[in-house]
Amino acid sequence: MADDDYGSRPRPRRKTFLIVALAVAGLAGVLAVLYLTGARGASTQSLGPKNYSTHVECQVNSTGSQGTVTISGTITGNATRYAVTVEVLDAASRQRIGLQTFDVRGTKAFAGTTPAQAPIGPAGIECKIVKVA
């Protein structure tokens, strides 16, 4: 009866099905993580990190409790476009009195004015670049 073609059907292989299902789920998870992290394949161009060097200067012009800050700076590096965010602080209290983002394309210089949002103390102001993208 061992070679009987008319006997009962063999039992399904549950272990094989479970292993295949887990492998497919794992592959889907890996692909989802790669998609979310930006590694979408060889056809997508990656920008990579930007190398740059910056310099920024600020000058304040105030009358009473109001004022403006003139910001000027330069950025050099390997990219053709930068978004440079400059923060202006009161030097004594370290309180933010101004913030401005510059879109730098082609040229390496950026400049502009921003209103001072608090009275400026006798110690003056301090400027720093807080973000480059």
A tleap script that builds the chain and sets N, CA, C and O, in Angstrom:
source leaprc.protein.ff14SB
mol = sequence {
  NMET ALA ASP ASP ASP TYR GLY SER ARG PRO
  ARG PRO ARG ARG LYS THR PHE LEU ILE VAL
  ALA LEU ALA VAL ALA GLY LEU ALA GLY VAL
  LEU ALA VAL LEU TYR LEU THR GLY ALA ARG
  GLY ALA SER THR GLN SER LEU GLY PRO LYS
  ASN TYR SER THR HIE VAL GLU CYS GLN VAL
  ASN SER THR GLY SER GLN GLY THR VAL THR
  ILE SER GLY THR ILE THR GLY ASN ALA THR
  ARG TYR ALA VAL THR VAL GLU VAL LEU ASP
  ALA ALA SER ARG GLN ARG ILE GLY LEU GLN
  THR PHE ASP VAL ARG GLY THR LYS ALA PHE
  ALA GLY THR THR PRO ALA GLN ALA PRO ILE
  GLY PRO ALA GLY ILE GLU CYS LYS ILE VAL
  LYS VAL CALA
}
set mol.1.N position { 0.793 -1.199 0.000 }
set mol.1.CA position { 0.000 0.000 0.000 }
set mol.1.C position { 0.840 1.271 0.000 }
set mol.1.O position { 0.298 2.363 -0.169 }
set mol.2.N position { 2.114 1.156 0.181 }
set mol.2.CA position { 2.968 2.333 0.221 }
set mol.2.C position { 3.027 3.023 -1.123 }
set mol.2.O position { 3.157 4.246 -1.168 }
set mol.3.N position { 2.936 2.288 -2.226 }
set mol.3.CA position { 2.999 2.882 -3.560 }
set mol.3.C position { 1.614 3.029 -4.170 }
set mol.3.O position { 1.494 3.093 -5.393 }
set mol.4.N position { 0.600 3.082 -3.383 }
set mol.4.CA position { -0.765 3.160 -3.868 }
set mol.4.C position { -1.072 4.582 -4.317 }
set mol.4.O position { -1.017 5.507 -3.507 }
set mol.5.N position { -1.389 4.769 -5.576 }
set mol.5.CA position { -1.708 6.089 -6.107 }
set mol.5.C position { -3.101 6.540 -5.699 }
set mol.5.O position { -3.447 7.706 -5.890 }
set mol.6.N position { -3.883 5.672 -5.160 }
set mol.6.CA position { -5.259 6.025 -4.815 }
set mol.6.C position { -5.438 6.269 -3.338 }
set mol.6.O position { -6.578 6.353 -2.880 }
set mol.7.N position { -4.391 6.386 -2.581 }
set mol.7.CA position { -4.506 6.584 -1.134 }
set mol.7.C position { -4.840 8.028 -0.793 }
set mol.7.O position { -5.162 8.823 -1.675 }
set mol.8.N position { -4.765 8.354 0.460 }
set mol.8.CA position { -5.070 9.718 0.894 }
set mol.8.C position { -3.953 10.677 0.457 }
set mol.8.O position { -2.800 10.280 0.290 }
set mol.9.N position { -4.324 11.926 0.282 }
set mol.9.CA position { -3.360 12.933 -0.160 }
set mol.9.C position { -2.355 13.197 0.955 }
set mol.9.O position { -2.689 13.063 2.132 }
set mol.10.N position { -1.135 13.568 0.601 }
set mol.10.CA position { -0.154 13.877 1.651 }
set mol.10.C position { -0.548 15.149 2.396 }
set mol.10.O position { -1.221 16.013 1.833 }
set mol.11.N position { -0.141 15.269 3.640 }
set mol.11.CA position { -0.456 16.442 4.465 }
set mol.11.C position { 0.335 17.652 3.962 }
set mol.11.O position { 1.475 17.498 3.523 }
set mol.12.N position { -0.236 18.826 4.016 }
set mol.12.CA position { 0.499 20.020 3.577 }
set mol.12.C position { 1.696 20.284 4.499 }
set mol.12.O position { 1.665 19.987 5.693 }
set mol.13.N position { 2.700 20.823 3.931 }
set mol.13.CA position { 3.913 21.110 4.712 }
set mol.13.C position { 3.784 22.477 5.353 }
set mol.13.O position { 4.064 23.503 4.734 }
set mol.14.N position { 3.363 22.471 6.584 }
set mol.14.CA position { 3.124 23.720 7.299 }
set mol.14.C position { 4.425 24.450 7.614 }
set mol.14.O position { 4.454 25.681 7.589 }
set mol.15.N position { 5.493 23.728 7.907 }
set mol.15.CA position { 6.764 24.374 8.216 }
set mol.15.C position { 7.293 25.131 7.005 }
set mol.15.O position { 7.777 26.254 7.142 }
set mol.16.N position { 7.208 24.544 5.854 }
set mol.16.CA position { 7.696 25.201 4.641 }
set mol.16.C position { 6.903 26.467 4.382 }
set mol.16.O position { 7.483 27.503 4.061 }
set mol.17.N position { 5.600 26.402 4.515 }
set mol.17.CA position { 4.757 27.571 4.305 }
set mol.17.C position { 5.105 28.676 5.298 }
set mol.17.O position { 5.172 29.844 4.915 }
set mol.18.N position { 5.325 28.334 6.547 }
set mol.18.CA position { 5.656 29.311 7.581 }
set mol.18.C position { 7.005 29.965 7.293 }
set mol.18.O position { 7.143 31.178 7.449 }
set mol.19.N position { 7.985 29.195 6.882 }
set mol.19.CA position { 9.309 29.746 6.576 }
set mol.19.C position { 9.234 30.700 5.383 }
set mol.19.O position { 9.838 31.773 5.406 }
set mol.20.N position { 8.502 30.315 4.353 }
set mol.20.CA position { 8.356 31.177 3.181 }
set mol.20.C position { 7.626 32.469 3.559 }
set mol.20.O position { 8.015 33.550 3.117 }
set mol.21.N position { 6.580 32.365 4.365 }
set mol.21.CA position { 5.831 33.553 4.781 }
set mol.21.C position { 6.709 34.495 5.598 }
set mol.21.O position { 6.654 35.709 5.401 }
set mol.22.N position { 7.519 33.959 6.509 }
set mol.22.CA position { 8.412 34.801 7.303 }
set mol.22.C position { 9.489 35.450 6.431 }
set mol.22.O position { 9.844 36.607 6.656 }
set mol.23.N position { 10.004 34.739 5.460 }
set mol.23.CA position { 11.021 35.294 4.565 }
set mol.23.C position { 10.453 36.445 3.740 }
set mol.23.O position { 11.110 37.471 3.568 }
set mol.24.N position { 9.250 36.276 3.238 }
set mol.24.CA position { 8.611 37.337 2.456 }
set mol.24.C position { 8.342 38.562 3.328 }
set mol.24.O position { 8.563 39.693 2.894 }
set mol.25.N position { 7.869 38.345 4.547 }
set mol.25.CA position { 7.616 39.464 5.461 }
set mol.25.C position { 8.917 40.177 5.818 }
set mol.25.O position { 8.944 41.406 5.886 }
set mol.26.N position { 9.981 39.436 6.046 }
set mol.26.CA position { 11.273 40.037 6.360 }
set mol.26.C position { 11.808 40.864 5.205 }
set mol.26.O position { 12.325 41.962 5.411 }
set mol.27.N position { 11.687 40.345 3.991 }
set mol.27.CA position { 12.129 41.081 2.813 }
set mol.27.C position { 11.324 42.368 2.639 }
set mol.27.O position { 11.882 43.413 2.305 }
set mol.28.N position { 10.027 42.291 2.865 }
set mol.28.CA position { 9.186 43.488 2.768 }
set mol.28.C position { 9.602 44.522 3.814 }
set mol.28.O position { 9.602 45.721 3.537 }
set mol.29.N position { 9.951 44.065 5.000 }
set mol.29.CA position { 10.406 44.982 6.044 }
set mol.29.C position { 11.714 45.657 5.683 }
set mol.29.O position { 11.871 46.861 5.890 }
set mol.30.N position { 12.649 44.900 5.148 }
set mol.30.CA position { 13.936 45.479 4.733 }
set mol.30.C position { 13.735 46.494 3.621 }
set mol.30.O position { 14.342 47.565 3.651 }
set mol.31.N position { 12.904 46.185 2.648 }
set mol.31.CA position { 12.639 47.118 1.566 }
set mol.31.C position { 11.959 48.386 2.074 }
set mol.31.O position { 12.251 49.478 1.587 }
set mol.32.N position { 11.063 48.257 3.039 }
set mol.32.CA position { 10.401 49.430 3.609 }
set mol.32.C position { 11.407 50.324 4.320 }
set mol.32.O position { 11.352 51.546 4.180 }
set mol.33.N position { 12.318 49.738 5.075 }
set mol.33.CA position { 13.343 50.524 5.780 }
set mol.33.C position { 14.255 51.222 4.772 }
set mol.33.O position { 14.578 52.396 4.949 }
set mol.34.N position { 14.666 50.530 3.736 }
set mol.34.CA position { 15.510 51.151 2.716 }
set mol.34.C position { 14.786 52.298 2.020 }
set mol.34.O position { 15.396 53.328 1.735 }
set mol.35.N position { 13.516 52.137 1.749 }
set mol.35.CA position { 12.744 53.197 1.107 }
set mol.35.C position { 12.645 54.424 2.011 }
set mol.35.O position { 12.812 55.553 1.547 }
set mol.36.N position { 12.379 54.210 3.285 }
set mol.36.CA position { 12.228 55.327 4.217 }
set mol.36.C position { 13.538 56.041 4.489 }
set mol.36.O position { 13.528 57.237 4.780 }
set mol.37.N position { 14.655 55.355 4.406 }
set mol.37.CA position { 15.946 55.999 4.648 }
set mol.37.C position { 16.526 56.632 3.407 }
set mol.37.O position { 17.562 57.291 3.489 }
set mol.38.N position { 15.896 56.457 2.256 }
set mol.38.CA position { 16.328 57.130 1.054 }
set mol.38.C position { 17.177 56.300 0.125 }
set mol.38.O position { 17.567 56.796 -0.933 }
set mol.39.N position { 17.479 55.092 0.454 }
set mol.39.CA position { 18.278 54.240 -0.432 }
set mol.39.C position { 17.331 53.532 -1.392 }
set mol.39.O position { 16.968 52.375 -1.180 }
set mol.40.N position { 16.937 54.234 -2.446 }
set mol.40.CA position { 15.907 53.708 -3.341 }
set mol.40.C position { 16.471 53.033 -4.577 }
set mol.40.O position { 15.722 52.725 -5.504 }
set mol.41.N position { 17.728 52.806 -4.609 }
set mol.41.CA position { 18.293 52.114 -5.764 }
set mol.41.C position { 19.318 52.959 -6.484 }
set mol.41.O position { 19.559 54.113 -6.131 }
set mol.42.N position { 19.912 52.371 -7.491 }
set mol.42.CA position { 21.007 53.023 -8.196 }
set mol.42.C position { 20.534 54.150 -9.100 }
set mol.42.O position { 21.342 55.003 -9.469 }
set mol.43.N position { 19.280 54.191 -9.468 }
set mol.43.CA position { 18.813 55.213 -10.390 }
set mol.43.C position { 18.582 56.553 -9.705 }
set mol.43.O position { 18.496 57.571 -10.393 }
set mol.44.N position { 18.478 56.596 -8.394 }
set mol.44.CA position { 18.264 57.834 -7.662 }
set mol.44.C position { 19.597 58.438 -7.287 }
set mol.44.O position { 20.446 57.766 -6.703 }
set mol.45.N position { 19.788 59.714 -7.622 }
set mol.45.CA position { 21.039 60.379 -7.308 }
set mol.45.C position { 21.000 60.879 -5.878 }
set mol.45.O position { 20.043 61.541 -5.474 }
set mol.46.N position { 22.018 60.573 -5.121 }
set mol.46.CA position { 22.109 61.001 -3.736 }
set mol.46.C position { 22.949 62.260 -3.655 }
set mol.46.O position { 24.007 62.344 -4.279 }
set mol.47.N position { 22.486 63.240 -2.891 }
set mol.47.CA position { 23.220 64.486 -2.747 }
set mol.47.C position { 24.442 64.330 -1.850 }
set mol.47.O position { 25.478 64.943 -2.107 }
set mol.48.N position { 24.337 63.538 -0.829 }
set mol.48.CA position { 25.457 63.343 0.088 }
set mol.48.C position { 25.658 64.564 0.956 }
set mol.48.O position { 24.927 65.547 0.837 }
set mol.49.N position { 26.643 64.501 1.824 }
set mol.49.CA position { 26.905 65.633 2.712 }
set mol.49.C position { 27.531 66.795 1.942 }
set mol.49.O position { 28.246 66.592 0.961 }
set mol.50.N position { 27.254 67.999 2.395 }
set mol.50.CA position { 27.821 69.191 1.792 }
set mol.50.C position { 29.023 69.625 2.627 }
set mol.50.O position { 28.930 69.733 3.850 }
set mol.51.N position { 30.126 69.868 1.976 }
set mol.51.CA position { 31.301 70.408 2.636 }
set mol.51.C position { 31.312 71.907 2.402 }
set mol.51.O position { 31.109 72.356 1.274 }
set mol.52.N position { 31.545 72.685 3.440 }
set mol.52.CA position { 31.488 74.128 3.295 }
set mol.52.C position { 32.323 74.807 4.370 }
set mol.52.O position { 32.703 74.205 5.375 }
set mol.53.N position { 32.595 76.088 4.119 }
set mol.53.CA position { 33.271 76.960 5.065 }
set mol.53.C position { 32.485 78.260 5.091 }
set mol.53.O position { 32.106 78.769 4.036 }
set mol.54.N position { 32.232 78.806 6.271 }
set mol.54.CA position { 31.388 79.993 6.377 }
set mol.54.C position { 32.053 81.081 7.208 }
set mol.54.O position { 32.954 80.837 8.011 }
set mol.55.N position { 31.565 82.290 6.974 }
set mol.55.CA position { 31.957 83.449 7.779 }
set mol.55.C position { 30.744 84.375 7.815 }
set mol.55.O position { 30.105 84.611 6.789 }
set mol.56.N position { 30.432 84.896 8.995 }
set mol.56.CA position { 29.283 85.792 9.118 }
set mol.56.C position { 29.632 86.948 10.053 }
set mol.56.O position { 30.347 86.780 11.041 }
set mol.57.N position { 29.105 88.132 9.710 }
set mol.57.CA position { 29.271 89.326 10.536 }
set mol.57.C position { 27.920 90.017 10.663 }
set mol.57.O position { 27.090 89.956 9.756 }
set mol.58.N position { 27.712 90.673 11.800 }
set mol.58.CA position { 26.464 91.392 12.026 }
set mol.58.C position { 26.758 92.762 12.607 }
set mol.58.O position { 27.742 92.966 13.319 }
set mol.59.N position { 25.878 93.689 12.283 }
set mol.59.CA position { 25.971 95.036 12.832 }
set mol.59.C position { 24.566 95.466 13.222 }
set mol.59.O position { 23.615 95.283 12.462 }
set mol.60.N position { 24.445 96.039 14.413 }
set mol.60.CA position { 23.134 96.433 14.910 }
set mol.60.C position { 22.970 97.946 14.808 }
set mol.60.O position { 23.922 98.702 15.001 }
set mol.61.N position { 21.754 98.369 14.503 }
set mol.61.CA position { 21.391 99.777 14.486 }
set mol.61.C position { 20.110 99.881 15.295 }
set mol.61.O position { 19.053 99.443 14.840 }
set mol.62.N position { 20.190 100.456 16.493 }
set mol.62.CA position { 19.004 100.483 17.354 }
set mol.62.C position { 18.690 101.901 17.790 }
set mol.62.O position { 19.564 102.753 17.948 }
set mol.63.N position { 17.382 102.108 17.976 }
set mol.63.CA position { 16.861 103.354 18.505 }
set mol.63.C position { 15.846 102.983 19.566 }
set mol.63.O position { 14.768 102.481 19.246 }
set mol.64.N position { 16.171 103.221 20.815 }
set mol.64.CA position { 15.276 102.853 21.903 }
set mol.64.C position { 15.161 101.348 22.016 }
set mol.64.O position { 16.168 100.652 22.149 }
set mol.65.N position { 13.937 100.843 21.964 }
set mol.65.CA position { 13.720 99.400 22.088 }
set mol.65.C position { 13.589 98.707 20.732 }
set mol.65.O position { 13.404 97.491 20.678 }
set mol.66.N position { 13.681 99.458 19.650 }
set mol.66.CA position { 13.574 98.891 18.310 }
set mol.66.C position { 14.922 98.966 17.604 }
set mol.66.O position { 15.755 99.823 17.900 }
set mol.67.N position { 15.114 98.042 16.660 }
set mol.67.CA position { 16.358 98.079 15.920 }
set mol.67.C position { 16.355 97.098 14.774 }
set mol.67.O position { 15.444 96.284 14.626 }
set mol.68.N position { 17.382 97.190 13.975 }
set mol.68.CA position { 17.586 96.244 12.891 }
set mol.68.C position { 19.011 95.720 12.977 }
set mol.68.O position { 19.912 96.385 13.488 }
set mol.69.N position { 19.185 94.524 12.469 }
set mol.69.CA position { 20.495 93.894 12.418 }
set mol.69.C position { 20.826 93.646 10.957 }
set mol.69.O position { 20.047 93.027 10.232 }
set mol.70.N position { 21.970 94.126 10.533 }
set mol.70.CA position { 22.449 93.883 9.179 }
set mol.70.C position { 23.397 92.693 9.231 }
set mol.70.O position { 24.380 92.693 9.972 }
set mol.71.N position { 23.086 91.687 8.435 }
set mol.71.CA position { 23.860 90.441 8.415 }
set mol.71.C position { 24.560 90.346 7.068 }
set mol.71.O position { 23.957 90.600 6.025 }
set mol.72.N position { 25.832 89.980 7.098 }
set mol.72.CA position { 26.554 89.724 5.851 }
set mol.72.C position { 27.500 88.558 6.085 }
set mol.72.O position { 28.073 88.407 7.164 }
set mol.73.N position { 27.650 87.742 5.058 }
set mol.73.CA position { 28.517 86.588 5.214 }
set mol.73.C position { 28.876 85.970 3.893 }
set mol.73.O position { 28.412 86.388 2.832 }
set mol.74.N position { 29.724 84.952 3.987 }
set mol.74.CA position { 30.136 84.198 2.807 }
set mol.74.C position { 30.109 82.714 3.130 }
set mol.74.O position { 30.258 82.306 4.282 }
set mol.75.N position { 29.917 81.923 2.092 }
set mol.75.CA position { 29.978 80.471 2.212 }
set mol.75.C position { 30.673 79.927 0.973 }
set mol.75.O position { 30.354 80.313 -0.152 }
set mol.76.N position { 31.604 79.046 1.187 }
set mol.76.CA position { 32.289 78.392 0.075 }
set mol.76.C position { 32.213 76.893 0.314 }
set mol.76.O position { 32.280 76.421 1.448 }
set mol.77.N position { 32.072 76.165 -0.769 }
set mol.77.CA position { 31.981 74.720 -0.640 }
set mol.77.C position { 31.751 74.047 -1.970 }
set mol.77.O position { 31.908 74.650 -3.032 }
set mol.78.N position { 31.370 72.768 -1.890 }
set mol.78.CA position { 31.242 71.960 -3.101 }
set mol.78.C position { 29.830 71.898 -3.664 }
set mol.78.O position { 29.597 71.181 -4.638 }
set mol.79.N position { 28.888 72.620 -3.088 }
set mol.79.CA position { 27.503 72.592 -3.583 }
set mol.79.C position { 27.195 73.874 -4.348 }
set mol.79.O position { 27.884 74.882 -4.189 }
set mol.80.N position { 26.164 73.829 -5.174 }
set mol.80.CA position { 25.753 75.016 -5.935 }
set mol.80.C position { 24.655 75.794 -5.228 }
set mol.80.O position { 24.321 76.902 -5.648 }
set mol.81.N position { 24.094 75.244 -4.176 }
set mol.81.CA position { 22.994 75.896 -3.460 }
set mol.81.C position { 23.093 75.587 -1.982 }
set mol.81.O position { 23.344 74.444 -1.599 }
set mol.82.N position { 22.897 76.595 -1.148 }
set mol.82.CA position { 22.875 76.429 0.304 }
set mol.82.C position { 21.711 77.217 0.883 }
set mol.82.O position { 21.314 78.242 0.330 }
set mol.83.N position { 21.171 76.747 1.981 }
set mol.83.CA position { 20.226 77.504 2.789 }
set mol.83.C position { 20.931 77.739 4.119 }
set mol.83.O position { 21.145 76.800 4.886 }
set mol.84.N position { 21.292 78.984 4.391 }
set mol.84.CA position { 22.077 79.340 5.564 }
set mol.84.C position { 21.171 80.072 6.546 }
set mol.84.O position { 20.589 81.101 6.204 }
set mol.85.N position { 21.048 79.544 7.769 }
set mol.85.CA position { 20.248 80.178 8.808 }
set mol.85.C position { 21.172 80.815 9.828 }
set mol.85.O position { 22.033 80.152 10.407 }
set mol.86.N position { 20.980 82.136 10.044 }
set mol.86.CA position { 21.804 82.909 10.961 }
set mol.86.C position { 20.945 83.335 12.143 }
set mol.86.O position { 19.838 83.847 11.975 }
set mol.87.N position { 21.475 83.115 13.341 }
set mol.87.CA position { 20.801 83.510 14.578 }
set mol.87.C position { 21.550 84.686 15.181 }
set mol.87.O position { 22.779 84.684 15.254 }
set mol.88.N position { 20.792 85.699 15.615 }
set mol.88.CA position { 21.367 86.884 16.252 }
set mol.88.C position { 20.973 86.846 17.724 }
set mol.88.O position { 19.793 86.748 18.061 }
set mol.89.N position { 21.981 86.926 18.599 }
set mol.89.CA position { 21.763 86.843 20.035 }
set mol.89.C position { 22.210 88.119 20.730 }
set mol.89.O position { 23.160 88.771 20.296 }
set mol.90.N position { 21.526 88.473 21.805 }
set mol.90.CA position { 22.016 89.505 22.706 }
set mol.90.C position { 23.223 88.908 23.429 }
set mol.90.O position { 23.112 87.846 24.042 }
set mol.91.N position { 24.366 89.573 23.363 }
set mol.91.CA position { 25.603 88.999 23.898 }
set mol.91.C position { 25.549 88.785 25.407 }
set mol.91.O position { 26.135 87.822 25.902 }
set mol.92.N position { 24.872 89.642 26.145 }
set mol.92.CA position { 24.837 89.514 27.597 }
set mol.92.C position { 23.846 88.448 28.061 }
set mol.92.O position { 24.200 87.581 28.859 }
set mol.93.N position { 22.613 88.505 27.570 }
set mol.93.CA position { 21.574 87.588 28.048 }
set mol.93.C position { 21.489 86.298 27.234 }
set mol.93.O position { 20.808 85.358 27.643 }
set mol.94.N position { 22.166 86.239 26.094 }
set mol.94.CA position { 22.119 85.084 25.181 }
set mol.94.C position { 20.700 84.835 24.663 }
set mol.94.O position { 20.390 83.725 24.230 }
set mol.95.N position { 19.844 85.843 24.700 }
set mol.95.CA position { 18.479 85.747 24.198 }
set mol.95.C position { 18.481 86.023 22.696 }
set mol.95.O position { 19.175 86.924 22.225 }
set mol.96.N position { 17.699 85.241 21.946 }
set mol.96.CA position { 17.597 85.442 20.503 }
set mol.96.C position { 16.841 86.721 20.223 }
set mol.96.O position { 15.744 86.938 20.737 }
set mol.97.N position { 17.442 87.570 19.398 }
set mol.97.CA position { 16.770 88.805 19.013 }
set mol.97.C position { 16.487 88.852 17.518 }
set mol.97.O position { 15.801 89.758 17.043 }
set mol.98.N position { 17.003 87.895 16.782 }
set mol.98.CA position { 16.741 87.857 15.344 }
set mol.98.C position { 17.127 86.506 14.756 }
set mol.98.O position { 17.985 85.801 15.288 }
set mol.99.N position { 16.480 86.163 13.655 }
set mol.99.CA position { 16.761 84.907 12.964 }
set mol.99.C position { 16.406 85.112 11.495 }
set mol.99.O position { 15.332 85.620 11.173 }
set mol.100.N position { 17.322 84.711 10.600 }
set mol.100.CA position { 17.037 84.853 9.180 }
set mol.100.C position { 17.709 83.722 8.412 }
set mol.100.O position { 18.822 83.305 8.733 }
set mol.101.N position { 17.004 83.233 7.385 }
set mol.101.CA position { 17.539 82.190 6.510 }
set mol.101.C position { 17.776 82.786 5.140 }
set mol.101.O position { 16.911 83.466 4.589 }
set mol.102.N position { 18.957 82.528 4.590 }
set mol.102.CA position { 19.348 83.019 3.277 }
set mol.102.C position { 19.434 81.844 2.310 }
set mol.102.O position { 19.969 80.789 2.651 }
set mol.103.N position { 18.906 82.031 1.103 }
set mol.103.CA position { 19.024 81.038 0.048 }
set mol.103.C position { 20.170 81.481 -0.854 }
set mol.103.O position { 20.039 82.459 -1.590 }
set mol.104.N position { 21.291 80.770 -0.800 }
set mol.104.CA position { 22.500 81.158 -1.528 }
set mol.104.C position { 22.644 80.234 -2.738 }
set mol.104.O position { 22.812 79.024 -2.588 }
set mol.105.N position { 22.575 80.818 -3.939 }
set mol.105.CA position { 22.717 80.055 -5.188 }
set mol.105.C position { 23.756 80.747 -6.064 }
set mol.105.O position { 23.705 81.958 -6.277 }
set mol.106.N position { 24.675 79.970 -6.555 }
set mol.106.CA position { 25.671 80.514 -7.469 }
set mol.106.C position { 26.693 81.392 -6.781 }
set mol.106.O position { 27.875 81.052 -6.736 }
set mol.107.N position { 26.256 82.513 -6.247 }
set mol.107.CA position { 27.160 83.413 -5.553 }
set mol.107.C position { 27.548 82.830 -4.197 }
set mol.107.O position { 26.850 81.963 -3.670 }
set mol.108.N position { 28.613 83.285 -3.653 }
set mol.108.CA position { 29.078 82.775 -2.360 }
set mol.108.C position { 28.772 83.735 -1.220 }
set mol.108.O position { 29.055 83.426 -0.062 }
set mol.109.N position { 28.198 84.897 -1.527 }
set mol.109.CA position { 27.927 85.903 -0.505 }
set mol.109.C position { 26.434 85.972 -0.216 }
set mol.109.O position { 25.606 85.706 -1.087 }
set mol.110.N position { 26.108 86.332 1.012 }
set mol.110.CA position { 24.721 86.569 1.385 }
set mol.110.C position { 24.671 87.761 2.316 }
set mol.110.O position { 25.619 88.025 3.056 }
set mol.111.N position { 23.553 88.486 2.277 }
set mol.111.CA position { 23.401 89.676 3.114 }
set mol.111.C position { 21.928 89.999 3.248 }
set mol.111.O position { 21.117 89.619 2.403 }
set mol.112.N position { 21.586 90.706 4.318 }
set mol.112.CA position { 20.218 91.131 4.542 }
set mol.112.C position { 20.062 91.767 5.903 }
set mol.112.O position { 21.010 91.841 6.684 }
set mol.113.N position { 18.864 92.222 6.176 }
set mol.113.CA position { 18.560 92.823 7.481 }
set mol.113.C position { 17.394 92.085 8.101 }
set mol.113.O position { 16.541 91.530 7.409 }
set mol.114.N position { 17.378 92.093 9.416 }
set mol.114.CA position { 16.281 91.492 10.163 }
set mol.114.C position { 15.961 92.406 11.335 }
set mol.114.O position { 16.871 93.004 11.909 }
set mol.115.N position { 14.701 92.527 11.702 }
set mol.115.CA position { 14.374 93.368 12.860 }
set mol.115.C position { 14.858 92.728 14.154 }
set mol.115.O position { 14.823 91.508 14.309 }
set mol.116.N position { 15.305 93.564 15.072 }
set mol.116.CA position { 15.687 93.095 16.397 }
set mol.116.C position { 14.424 93.025 17.237 }
set mol.116.O position { 13.704 94.016 17.359 }
set mol.117.N position { 14.147 91.856 17.822 }
set mol.117.CA position { 12.877 91.634 18.505 }
set mol.117.C position { 12.926 91.915 19.998 }
set mol.117.O position { 11.940 91.676 20.695 }
set mol.118.N position { 14.029 92.408 20.502 }
set mol.118.CA position { 14.119 92.733 21.925 }
set mol.118.C position { 15.096 93.886 22.079 }
set mol.118.O position { 15.908 94.128 21.186 }
set mol.119.N position { 15.032 94.596 23.186 }
set mol.119.CA position { 16.041 95.639 23.396 }
set mol.119.C position { 17.442 95.018 23.448 }
set mol.119.O position { 17.644 93.936 24.001 }
set mol.120.N position { 18.389 95.727 22.861 }
set mol.120.CA position { 19.752 95.223 22.795 }
set mol.120.C position { 20.529 95.765 23.982 }
set mol.120.O position { 20.529 96.966 24.251 }
set mol.121.N position { 21.189 94.860 24.684 }
set mol.121.CA position { 21.941 95.236 25.880 }
set mol.121.C position { 23.244 95.938 25.549 }
set mol.121.O position { 23.643 96.014 24.387 }
set mol.122.N position { 23.903 96.452 26.577 }
set mol.122.CA position { 25.141 97.205 26.364 }
set mol.122.C position { 26.306 96.338 25.858 }
set mol.122.O position { 27.283 96.874 25.336 }
set mol.123.N position { 26.218 95.026 26.002 }
set mol.123.CA position { 27.299 94.148 25.550 }
set mol.123.C position { 27.257 93.915 24.043 }
set mol.123.O position { 28.195 93.348 23.482 }
set mol.124.N position { 26.186 94.343 23.381 }
set mol.124.CA position { 26.094 94.192 21.939 }
set mol.124.C position { 25.416 92.903 21.518 }
set mol.124.O position { 24.625 92.322 22.261 }
set mol.125.N position { 25.739 92.473 20.317 }
set mol.125.CA position { 25.104 91.294 19.741 }
set mol.125.C position { 26.153 90.274 19.349 }
set mol.125.O position { 27.349 90.561 19.285 }
set mol.126.N position { 25.664 89.076 19.090 }
set mol.126.CA position { 26.505 87.983 18.607 }
set mol.126.C position { 25.731 87.277 17.500 }
set mol.126.O position { 24.531 87.035 17.629 }
set mol.127.N position { 26.415 86.951 16.424 }
set mol.127.CA position { 25.806 86.253 15.308 }
set mol.127.C position { 26.444 84.881 15.166 }
set mol.127.O position { 27.647 84.718 15.365 }
set mol.128.N position { 25.627 83.904 14.821 }
set mol.128.CA position { 26.189 82.590 14.536 }
set mol.128.C position { 25.299 81.882 13.528 }
set mol.128.O position { 24.089 82.096 13.468 }
set mol.129.N position { 25.939 81.036 12.743 }
set mol.129.CA position { 25.214 80.225 11.771 }
set mol.129.C position { 24.752 78.966 12.509 }
set mol.129.O position { 25.561 78.207 13.042 }
set mol.130.N position { 23.432 78.766 12.525 }
set mol.130.CA position { 22.875 77.638 13.271 }
set mol.130.C position { 22.500 76.457 12.381 }
set mol.130.O position { 22.317 75.343 12.870 }
set mol.131.N position { 22.382 76.701 11.055 }
set mol.131.CA position { 22.008 75.595 10.168 }
set mol.131.C position { 22.453 75.917 8.742 }
set mol.131.O position { 22.299 77.036 8.253 }
set mol.132.N position { 23.011 74.892 8.096 }
set mol.132.CA position { 23.332 74.976 6.678 }
set mol.132.C position { 22.753 73.736 6.029 }
set mol.132.O position { 23.051 72.610 6.428 }
set mol.133.N position { 21.933 73.953 5.039 }
set mol.133.CA position { 21.326 72.808 4.340 }
set mol.133.C position { 21.525 72.938 2.846 }
set mol.133.O position { 21.086 72.074 2.087 }
savepdb mol mol.pdb
quit
